[in-house]
Amino acid sequence: QFCDDTSTEKKRSIKEAEETIEVLKADIGKYTSDSSQLTKEIAGHDEDVSVWTGDKKAATKVREIEKTDYDAMHKDYSESVDALTRA
């Protein structure tokens, strides 16, 4: 009696464990697929960030050049206005 009960219980436990293993294998497959997709998306985002960083650096250089030009022009106009005021 004891052996029969134990044997039945063990078989049921093994069956449940095998079902759990199948579910976990399916989960692993899904997560592996998700990981691959997300890796591709991350690579795309990294490329976007790289482009935007380059754009920001270029825009900063342009703004620095424009500011230098503006400061020179402002100084010239200020001196001209000052000279006209004194005249």
Backbone torsions as a table, in degrees:
resi	resn	phi	psi	omega
1	GLN	NA	-51.6	-178.6
2	PHE	-59.2	-44.1	-178.8
3	CYS	-65.1	-40.1	179.1
4	ASP	-64.0	-44.5	179.4
5	ASP	-64.0	-44.0	-179.8
6	THR	-64.8	-41.7	-180.0
7	SER	-63.4	-44.3	179.1
8	THR	-63.1	-43.0	179.9
9	GLU	-63.9	-42.9	179.8
10	LYS	-65.1	-41.4	178.6
11	LYS	-62.5	-41.7	178.5
12	ARG	-64.7	-42.4	178.4
13	SER	-62.6	-41.0	179.4
14	ILE	-64.9	-42.8	179.6
15	LYS	-62.1	-44.9	178.6
16	GLU	-62.3	-41.4	179.4
17	ALA	-64.9	-39.9	178.6
18	GLU	-65.4	-38.7	177.0
19	GLU	-64.6	-41.6	178.1
20	THR	-63.2	-40.5	178.2
21	ILE	-60.9	-43.4	179.5
22	GLU	-63.0	-42.9	178.4
23	VAL	-62.5	-44.3	-179.1
24	LEU	-65.9	-37.1	176.8
25	LYS	-64.2	-40.1	177.4
26	ALA	-64.0	-42.4	177.6
27	ASP	-61.0	-43.1	179.3
28	ILE	-60.5	-44.1	177.9
29	GLY	-60.5	-44.2	179.7
30	LYS	-63.9	-46.4	-177.7
31	TYR	-67.3	-32.6	175.9
32	THR	-65.6	-42.9	177.7
33	SER	-63.9	-45.2	177.8
34	ASP	-59.9	-40.9	-179.9
35	SER	-62.0	-42.4	178.7
36	SER	-63.1	-44.5	180.0
37	GLN	-63.4	-45.0	-178.8
38	LEU	-66.9	-33.7	176.8
39	THR	-62.3	-42.0	177.6
40	LYS	-64.1	-42.6	179.3
41	GLU	-64.0	-41.1	179.0
42	ILE	-62.4	-41.9	178.3
43	ALA	-60.6	-41.0	177.1
44	GLY	-63.6	-41.7	179.3
45	HIS	-67.2	-38.4	177.2
46	ASP	-61.3	-40.4	178.2
47	GLU	-64.5	-42.4	178.0
48	ASP	-60.5	-45.3	-179.6
49	VAL	-61.6	-41.2	179.0
50	SER	-61.5	-45.0	178.9
51	VAL	-63.2	-45.1	-178.7
52	TRP	-64.7	-36.3	177.5
53	THR	-64.2	-43.1	176.7
54	GLY	-63.0	-42.4	177.7
55	ASP	-61.7	-40.8	-179.5
56	LYS	-64.8	-43.0	178.8
57	LYS	-62.8	-42.9	179.6
58	ALA	-64.5	-43.4	179.7
59	ALA	-64.7	-37.5	178.6
60	THR	-63.9	-42.4	178.0
61	LYS	-62.2	-43.8	179.2
62	VAL	-61.0	-44.3	-179.5
63	ARG	-63.9	-37.5	178.1
64	GLU	-64.4	-42.5	178.5
65	ILE	-64.7	-44.8	179.3
66	GLU	-62.2	-38.5	179.3
67	LYS	-66.2	-41.8	177.7
68	THR	-60.6	-45.3	177.6
69	ASP	-61.9	-44.5	179.8
70	TYR	-62.2	-46.2	-179.8
71	ASP	-59.2	-42.0	179.0
72	ALA	-64.8	-44.6	-179.5
73	MET	-65.5	-41.5	179.8
74	HIS	-62.4	-42.3	178.7
75	LYS	-63.1	-43.6	179.6
76	ASP	-62.7	-46.6	179.6
77	TYR	-65.8	-39.5	178.6
78	SER	-62.7	-41.4	177.9
79	GLU	-66.2	-39.1	179.3
80	SER	-65.9	-45.1	179.2
81	VAL	-63.7	-42.1	179.3
82	ASP	-62.1	-41.7	178.6
83	ALA	-66.0	-39.4	178.9
84	LEU	-67.5	-35.2	179.1
85	THR	-66.4	-37.6	-178.8
86	ARG	-77.1	-19.5	-175.6
87	ALA	-77.1	NA	NA
